[in-house]
Amino acid sequence: MEPPPSYASPAGMSVASLMQEAAERAGSDDWGDLDFSDALELLLTSCRETGALTDLGALVLRSTALRHLHNRLLIRAFVRAHPDVAQRPLGGSIVVTGLPRTGTTVLHALLALDPGNRCLRLWEALRPVPPQDEAARAARIEQAHSWLHRFYELVPAFRTIHPLTPEGPEECDALLQNSFASQHFDDMFDAPRYSDWLSRADLTPAYADYALQLRVLGSSDPEGTAWVLKSPLHVGHLDALPAALPGALVVHCHREPLEAVSSYASLIRSLRRAYSEDVSSRAVGRQALERCETAMRRALTVRDAGRPEAFVDVSHREVVRDPVSVVRGIYERAGRALGERSEARMRQWAAENSRDRYGEHRHDHSDFGLTADDVAAAFGPYTDRFAALIGT
């Protein structure tokens, strides 16, 4: 006889039971629109079908789902208490995106150093409602320290690939995780049906929730404060972005696709090895290529439709060579001036934060079954269009 499924295993988890537990923790079951539940159901089902998670991986899936459900209830409670926040205008935003591993993190970190910009901090991303006071803020930062320490213990290679700090800028994809519409789940867990849905979905409702969270987090900021945001997920969902962030300037980062896809596959493999029984490098390589190709195809469709003034294109090569000059070019397109003090901060940060400061991130496309011909075939229209920026 088969043993009963563990409460923490995908087979023992259900959307209803997770929602009930989150509601008990939050003291509220005011969920509002339930669109998110279909995405969560698909994530659980897809993880169940592959059966790849270890006991630890299943516990991480469960605790992660509960945290995001709890966050949804906290956001709803904040908006009930402060109904005007839902109408608060978002200032002119700069959104950094591109395929994964194309220099988006460096640009975002530099932009976040300008005090005239508002970024999402890691400690805020973990619980996206404002703290009640300074003591609560300090406690949340300490909790983020603990969370990050545990994460690096589980995935030590991630510090080399994508270093984080509790008070440093974090990808705004973290807010989309609260709608279960996130590339982060796709990276952590082998969930093919969820991955296929995410790559093709209309995420307009999730982006509406995302914009509401930005309004909540910025509710005490001066009106019109400019956000600087970053996530590779956006490149595949540029159709949903304008309604969420009207007037945003999208910084599209470009890199030779073989390098970007290989580096991305290495990131996925590092994450999955922490949570899964068996991780096939070739399967990871295939998935990374498919995701990136689909995202870029969707991006080109949106860009072909017009609005060239909404985009600025930058080269990974130039980000590595002189990132502050790239930032200056972004500001020029945004109609802003880069102040001397902000530029000095950025140059100091760039000098102190080399790309290999936590060790070199080594990866080889052949380890993932990727060939130059296969990647070139997948990205032909992209490389033709942006050849000058990617060096082909």
Summary of the structure (lengths in Angstrom):
residues: 392
radius of gyration: 20.4
end to end distance: 59.0
largest distance: 71.1
contacts: 1260
relative contact order: 0.14
helix: 62%
strand: 7%
